[in-house]
């Protein structure tokens, strides 16, 4: 079954993408929650018209994402965590902690747009990928330090 996404959905696609999903997933989850609509001929035509009208706006959003990635650059974040005697931290570093650290540096990025590469469960350096736009991904390095 084909649906048109009304918002970004991790692992499935971005807003205004036409994607194929299983009928039960579409009927029971995506459509009732307003995440997607059925990809009928009428909806596809409406999508094409909306995309045509929003083309220059989308280019502006992409350029803003590129400039944000350039401003972030090689930023090094320090995430404080409680550490046991063996060097392991209690729990693990989450995307919320990274989003808060970025916010303190002046960058407002939603935690849902951050993906940690691997698991940050000990003191050391790790990488996280920021999904700023469908075509703009930026990798940052963060260091887990003892509180």
NULOVO-636106 format. One record per residue (C-alpha): residue number from 1; residue in three letters; x negated, y, z. Coordinates in steps of 0.1 Angstrom, whole numbers, plus 5000, padded with zeros to 4 digits. Layout:
N
<kemar><i>NUM</i><aa>ALA</aa><xx>X</xx><yy>Y</yy><zz>Z</zz></kemar>
...
//
This chain:
147
<kemar><i>1</i><aa>UNK</aa><xx>5000</xx><yy>5000</yy><zz>5000</zz></kemar>
<kemar><i>2</i><aa>UNK</aa><xx>4987</xx><yy>5034</yy><zz>4991</zz></kemar>
<kemar><i>3</i><aa>UNK</aa><xx>4990</xx><yy>5064</yy><zz>5015</zz></kemar>
<kemar><i>4</i><aa>UNK</aa><xx>4978</xx><yy>5100</yy><zz>5014</zz></kemar>
<kemar><i>5</i><aa>UNK</aa><xx>4959</xx><yy>5110</yy><zz>5046</zz></kemar>
<kemar><i>6</i><aa>UNK</aa><xx>4972</xx><yy>5142</yy><zz>5062</zz></kemar>
<kemar><i>7</i><aa>UNK</aa><xx>4941</xx><yy>5144</yy><zz>5085</zz></kemar>
<kemar><i>8</i><aa>UNK</aa><xx>4906</xx><yy>5129</yy><zz>5088</zz></kemar>
<kemar><i>9</i><aa>UNK</aa><xx>4907</xx><yy>5093</yy><zz>5101</zz></kemar>
<kemar><i>10</i><aa>UNK</aa><xx>4874</xx><yy>5077</yy><zz>5111</zz></kemar>
<kemar><i>11</i><aa>UNK</aa><xx>4866</xx><yy>5046</yy><zz>5091</zz></kemar>
<kemar><i>12</i><aa>UNK</aa><xx>4895</xx><yy>5052</yy><zz>5067</zz></kemar>
<kemar><i>13</i><aa>UNK</aa><xx>4889</xx><yy>5085</yy><zz>5049</zz></kemar>
<kemar><i>14</i><aa>UNK</aa><xx>4893</xx><yy>5123</yy><zz>5050</zz></kemar>
<kemar><i>15</i><aa>UNK</aa><xx>4922</xx><yy>5146</yy><zz>5047</zz></kemar>
<kemar><i>16</i><aa>UNK</aa><xx>4940</xx><yy>5144</yy><zz>5013</zz></kemar>
<kemar><i>17</i><aa>UNK</aa><xx>4923</xx><yy>5111</yy><zz>5003</zz></kemar>
<kemar><i>18</i><aa>UNK</aa><xx>4945</xx><yy>5085</yy><zz>4987</zz></kemar>
<kemar><i>19</i><aa>UNK</aa><xx>4936</xx><yy>5052</yy><zz>5004</zz></kemar>
<kemar><i>20</i><aa>UNK</aa><xx>4948</xx><yy>5016</yy><zz>5003</zz></kemar>
<kemar><i>21</i><aa>UNK</aa><xx>4959</xx><yy>5001</yy><zz>5036</zz></kemar>
<kemar><i>22</i><aa>UNK</aa><xx>4979</xx><yy>4971</yy><zz>5047</zz></kemar>
<kemar><i>23</i><aa>UNK</aa><xx>5016</xx><yy>4978</yy><zz>5047</zz></kemar>
<kemar><i>24</i><aa>UNK</aa><xx>5021</xx><yy>4971</yy><zz>5085</zz></kemar>
<kemar><i>25</i><aa>UNK</aa><xx>4993</xx><yy>4995</yy><zz>5094</zz></kemar>
<kemar><i>26</i><aa>UNK</aa><xx>5008</xx><yy>5022</yy><zz>5073</zz></kemar>
<kemar><i>27</i><aa>UNK</aa><xx>5045</xx><yy>5017</yy><zz>5084</zz></kemar>
<kemar><i>28</i><aa>UNK</aa><xx>5038</xx><yy>5011</yy><zz>5121</zz></kemar>
<kemar><i>29</i><aa>UNK</aa><xx>5008</xx><yy>5034</yy><zz>5128</zz></kemar>
<kemar><i>30</i><aa>UNK</aa><xx>4998</xx><yy>5059</yy><zz>5102</zz></kemar>
<kemar><i>31</i><aa>UNK</aa><xx>5031</xx><yy>5072</yy><zz>5090</zz></kemar>
<kemar><i>32</i><aa>UNK</aa><xx>5049</xx><yy>5074</yy><zz>5124</zz></kemar>
<kemar><i>33</i><aa>UNK</aa><xx>5020</xx><yy>5093</yy><zz>5140</zz></kemar>
<kemar><i>34</i><aa>UNK</aa><xx>5019</xx><yy>5118</yy><zz>5111</zz></kemar>
<kemar><i>35</i><aa>UNK</aa><xx>4984</xx><yy>5108</yy><zz>5100</zz></kemar>
<kemar><i>36</i><aa>UNK</aa><xx>4995</xx><yy>5098</yy><zz>5065</zz></kemar>
<kemar><i>37</i><aa>UNK</aa><xx>5024</xx><yy>5099</yy><zz>5040</zz></kemar>
<kemar><i>38</i><aa>UNK</aa><xx>5034</xx><yy>5074</yy><zz>5013</zz></kemar>
<kemar><i>39</i><aa>UNK</aa><xx>5015</xx><yy>5079</yy><zz>4980</zz></kemar>
<kemar><i>40</i><aa>UNK</aa><xx>5046</xx><yy>5082</yy><zz>4958</zz></kemar>
<kemar><i>41</i><aa>UNK</aa><xx>5044</xx><yy>5099</yy><zz>4924</zz></kemar>
<kemar><i>42</i><aa>UNK</aa><xx>5060</xx><yy>5130</yy><zz>4938</zz></kemar>
<kemar><i>43</i><aa>UNK</aa><xx>5036</xx><yy>5131</yy><zz>4967</zz></kemar>
<kemar><i>44</i><aa>UNK</aa><xx>5006</xx><yy>5126</yy><zz>4945</zz></kemar>
<kemar><i>45</i><aa>UNK</aa><xx>5017</xx><yy>5155</yy><zz>4922</zz></kemar>
<kemar><i>46</i><aa>UNK</aa><xx>5022</xx><yy>5177</yy><zz>4953</zz></kemar>
<kemar><i>47</i><aa>UNK</aa><xx>4987</xx><yy>5167</yy><zz>4965</zz></kemar>
<kemar><i>48</i><aa>UNK</aa><xx>4972</xx><yy>5176</yy><zz>4932</zz></kemar>
<kemar><i>49</i><aa>UNK</aa><xx>4988</xx><yy>5210</yy><zz>4932</zz></kemar>
<kemar><i>50</i><aa>UNK</aa><xx>4978</xx><yy>5217</yy><zz>4968</zz></kemar>
<kemar><i>51</i><aa>UNK</aa><xx>4942</xx><yy>5206</yy><zz>4960</zz></kemar>
<kemar><i>52</i><aa>UNK</aa><xx>4940</xx><yy>5229</yy><zz>4930</zz></kemar>
<kemar><i>53</i><aa>UNK</aa><xx>4952</xx><yy>5258</yy><zz>4951</zz></kemar>
<kemar><i>54</i><aa>UNK</aa><xx>4928</xx><yy>5250</yy><zz>4979</zz></kemar>
<kemar><i>55</i><aa>UNK</aa><xx>4897</xx><yy>5244</yy><zz>4958</zz></kemar>
<kemar><i>56</i><aa>UNK</aa><xx>4880</xx><yy>5277</yy><zz>4966</zz></kemar>
<kemar><i>57</i><aa>UNK</aa><xx>4890</xx><yy>5275</yy><zz>5003</zz></kemar>
<kemar><i>58</i><aa>UNK</aa><xx>4874</xx><yy>5240</yy><zz>5005</zz></kemar>
<kemar><i>59</i><aa>UNK</aa><xx>4842</xx><yy>5254</yy><zz>4990</zz></kemar>
<kemar><i>60</i><aa>UNK</aa><xx>4841</xx><yy>5281</yy><zz>5016</zz></kemar>
<kemar><i>61</i><aa>UNK</aa><xx>4846</xx><yy>5255</yy><zz>5044</zz></kemar>
<kemar><i>62</i><aa>UNK</aa><xx>4818</xx><yy>5234</yy><zz>5029</zz></kemar>
<kemar><i>63</i><aa>UNK</aa><xx>4794</xx><yy>5264</yy><zz>5028</zz></kemar>
<kemar><i>64</i><aa>UNK</aa><xx>4802</xx><yy>5271</yy><zz>5064</zz></kemar>
<kemar><i>65</i><aa>UNK</aa><xx>4794</xx><yy>5235</yy><zz>5074</zz></kemar>
<kemar><i>66</i><aa>UNK</aa><xx>4761</xx><yy>5238</yy><zz>5055</zz></kemar>
<kemar><i>67</i><aa>UNK</aa><xx>4752</xx><yy>5270</yy><zz>5072</zz></kemar>
<kemar><i>68</i><aa>UNK</aa><xx>4761</xx><yy>5255</yy><zz>5106</zz></kemar>
<kemar><i>69</i><aa>UNK</aa><xx>4738</xx><yy>5225</yy><zz>5099</zz></kemar>
<kemar><i>70</i><aa>UNK</aa><xx>4710</xx><yy>5249</yy><zz>5089</zz></kemar>
<kemar><i>71</i><aa>UNK</aa><xx>4715</xx><yy>5269</yy><zz>5122</zz></kemar>
<kemar><i>72</i><aa>UNK</aa><xx>4714</xx><yy>5237</yy><zz>5142</zz></kemar>
<kemar><i>73</i><aa>UNK</aa><xx>4683</xx><yy>5226</yy><zz>5124</zz></kemar>
<kemar><i>74</i><aa>UNK</aa><xx>4659</xx><yy>5206</yy><zz>5145</zz></kemar>
<kemar><i>75</i><aa>UNK</aa><xx>4676</xx><yy>5214</yy><zz>5178</zz></kemar>
<kemar><i>76</i><aa>UNK</aa><xx>4665</xx><yy>5192</yy><zz>5207</zz></kemar>
<kemar><i>77</i><aa>UNK</aa><xx>4691</xx><yy>5186</yy><zz>5233</zz></kemar>
<kemar><i>78</i><aa>UNK</aa><xx>4684</xx><yy>5174</yy><zz>5268</zz></kemar>
<kemar><i>79</i><aa>UNK</aa><xx>4712</xx><yy>5153</yy><zz>5284</zz></kemar>
<kemar><i>80</i><aa>UNK</aa><xx>4707</xx><yy>5149</yy><zz>5322</zz></kemar>
<kemar><i>81</i><aa>UNK</aa><xx>4718</xx><yy>5116</yy><zz>5337</zz></kemar>
<kemar><i>82</i><aa>UNK</aa><xx>4716</xx><yy>5097</yy><zz>5370</zz></kemar>
<kemar><i>83</i><aa>UNK</aa><xx>4688</xx><yy>5071</yy><zz>5367</zz></kemar>
<kemar><i>84</i><aa>UNK</aa><xx>4681</xx><yy>5039</yy><zz>5386</zz></kemar>
<kemar><i>85</i><aa>UNK</aa><xx>4647</xx><yy>5028</yy><zz>5397</zz></kemar>
<kemar><i>86</i><aa>UNK</aa><xx>4642</xx><yy>5007</yy><zz>5365</zz></kemar>
<kemar><i>87</i><aa>UNK</aa><xx>4647</xx><yy>5037</yy><zz>5342</zz></kemar>
<kemar><i>88</i><aa>UNK</aa><xx>4682</xx><yy>5027</yy><zz>5332</zz></kemar>
<kemar><i>89</i><aa>UNK</aa><xx>4709</xx><yy>5053</yy><zz>5335</zz></kemar>
<kemar><i>90</i><aa>UNK</aa><xx>4742</xx><yy>5046</yy><zz>5352</zz></kemar>
<kemar><i>91</i><aa>UNK</aa><xx>4766</xx><yy>5042</yy><zz>5323</zz></kemar>
<kemar><i>92</i><aa>UNK</aa><xx>4756</xx><yy>5056</yy><zz>5290</zz></kemar>
<kemar><i>93</i><aa>UNK</aa><xx>4755</xx><yy>5090</yy><zz>5272</zz></kemar>
<kemar><i>94</i><aa>UNK</aa><xx>4788</xx><yy>5098</yy><zz>5255</zz></kemar>
<kemar><i>95</i><aa>UNK</aa><xx>4797</xx><yy>5121</yy><zz>5226</zz></kemar>
<kemar><i>96</i><aa>UNK</aa><xx>4815</xx><yy>5143</yy><zz>5251</zz></kemar>
<kemar><i>97</i><aa>UNK</aa><xx>4782</xx><yy>5150</yy><zz>5269</zz></kemar>
<kemar><i>98</i><aa>UNK</aa><xx>4765</xx><yy>5158</yy><zz>5235</zz></kemar>
<kemar><i>99</i><aa>UNK</aa><xx>4794</xx><yy>5181</yy><zz>5226</zz></kemar>
<kemar><i>100</i><aa>UNK</aa><xx>4791</xx><yy>5199</yy><zz>5259</zz></kemar>
<kemar><i>101</i><aa>UNK</aa><xx>4753</xx><yy>5203</yy><zz>5255</zz></kemar>
<kemar><i>102</i><aa>UNK</aa><xx>4759</xx><yy>5217</yy><zz>5219</zz></kemar>
<kemar><i>103</i><aa>UNK</aa><xx>4785</xx><yy>5241</yy><zz>5234</zz></kemar>
<kemar><i>104</i><aa>UNK</aa><xx>4760</xx><yy>5254</yy><zz>5259</zz></kemar>
<kemar><i>105</i><aa>UNK</aa><xx>4736</xx><yy>5261</yy><zz>5229</zz></kemar>
<kemar><i>106</i><aa>UNK</aa><xx>4764</xx><yy>5280</yy><zz>5212</zz></kemar>
<kemar><i>107</i><aa>UNK</aa><xx>4777</xx><yy>5254</yy><zz>5187</zz></kemar>
<kemar><i>108</i><aa>UNK</aa><xx>4814</xx><yy>5244</yy><zz>5190</zz></kemar>
<kemar><i>109</i><aa>UNK</aa><xx>4816</xx><yy>5208</yy><zz>5176</zz></kemar>
<kemar><i>110</i><aa>UNK</aa><xx>4844</xx><yy>5184</yy><zz>5183</zz></kemar>
<kemar><i>111</i><aa>UNK</aa><xx>4833</xx><yy>5152</yy><zz>5201</zz></kemar>
<kemar><i>112</i><aa>UNK</aa><xx>4851</xx><yy>5131</yy><zz>5175</zz></kemar>
<kemar><i>113</i><aa>UNK</aa><xx>4828</xx><yy>5144</yy><zz>5148</zz></kemar>
<kemar><i>114</i><aa>UNK</aa><xx>4797</xx><yy>5131</yy><zz>5167</zz></kemar>
<kemar><i>115</i><aa>UNK</aa><xx>4784</xx><yy>5096</yy><zz>5164</zz></kemar>
<kemar><i>116</i><aa>UNK</aa><xx>4755</xx><yy>5083</yy><zz>5185</zz></kemar>
<kemar><i>117</i><aa>UNK</aa><xx>4730</xx><yy>5060</yy><zz>5167</zz></kemar>
<kemar><i>118</i><aa>UNK</aa><xx>4726</xx><yy>5030</yy><zz>5189</zz></kemar>
<kemar><i>119</i><aa>UNK</aa><xx>4733</xx><yy>5030</yy><zz>5227</zz></kemar>
<kemar><i>120</i><aa>UNK</aa><xx>4717</xx><yy>5056</yy><zz>5250</zz></kemar>
<kemar><i>121</i><aa>UNK</aa><xx>4714</xx><yy>5036</yy><zz>5282</zz></kemar>
<kemar><i>122</i><aa>UNK</aa><xx>4678</xx><yy>5044</yy><zz>5292</zz></kemar>
<kemar><i>123</i><aa>UNK</aa><xx>4656</xx><yy>5075</yy><zz>5294</zz></kemar>
<kemar><i>124</i><aa>UNK</aa><xx>4642</xx><yy>5085</yy><zz>5260</zz></kemar>
<kemar><i>125</i><aa>UNK</aa><xx>4650</xx><yy>5101</yy><zz>5227</zz></kemar>
<kemar><i>126</i><aa>UNK</aa><xx>4680</xx><yy>5091</yy><zz>5206</zz></kemar>
<kemar><i>127</i><aa>UNK</aa><xx>4697</xx><yy>5104</yy><zz>5175</zz></kemar>
<kemar><i>128</i><aa>UNK</aa><xx>4733</xx><yy>5115</yy><zz>5168</zz></kemar>
<kemar><i>129</i><aa>UNK</aa><xx>4750</xx><yy>5122</yy><zz>5135</zz></kemar>
<kemar><i>130</i><aa>UNK</aa><xx>4773</xx><yy>5152</yy><zz>5133</zz></kemar>
<kemar><i>131</i><aa>UNK</aa><xx>4801</xx><yy>5149</yy><zz>5107</zz></kemar>
<kemar><i>132</i><aa>UNK</aa><xx>4805</xx><yy>5186</yy><zz>5098</zz></kemar>
<kemar><i>133</i><aa>UNK</aa><xx>4822</xx><yy>5181</yy><zz>5065</zz></kemar>
<kemar><i>134</i><aa>UNK</aa><xx>4829</xx><yy>5151</yy><zz>5042</zz></kemar>
<kemar><i>135</i><aa>UNK</aa><xx>4798</xx><yy>5160</yy><zz>5023</zz></kemar>
<kemar><i>136</i><aa>UNK</aa><xx>4777</xx><yy>5175</yy><zz>5051</zz></kemar>
<kemar><i>137</i><aa>UNK</aa><xx>4762</xx><yy>5152</yy><zz>5077</zz></kemar>
<kemar><i>138</i><aa>UNK</aa><xx>4735</xx><yy>5164</yy><zz>5101</zz></kemar>
<kemar><i>139</i><aa>UNK</aa><xx>4713</xx><yy>5143</yy><zz>5124</zz></kemar>
<kemar><i>140</i><aa>UNK</aa><xx>4701</xx><yy>5158</yy><zz>5157</zz></kemar>
<kemar><i>141</i><aa>UNK</aa><xx>4678</xx><yy>5144</yy><zz>5183</zz></kemar>
<kemar><i>142</i><aa>UNK</aa><xx>4687</xx><yy>5144</yy><zz>5220</zz></kemar>
<kemar><i>143</i><aa>UNK</aa><xx>4666</xx><yy>5134</yy><zz>5250</zz></kemar>
<kemar><i>144</i><aa>UNK</aa><xx>4681</xx><yy>5116</yy><zz>5280</zz></kemar>
<kemar><i>145</i><aa>UNK</aa><xx>4663</xx><yy>5129</yy><zz>5311</zz></kemar>
<kemar><i>146</i><aa>UNK</aa><xx>4667</xx><yy>5121</yy><zz>5348</zz></kemar>
<kemar><i>147</i><aa>UNK</aa><xx>4688</xx><yy>5145</yy><zz>5369</zz></kemar>
//
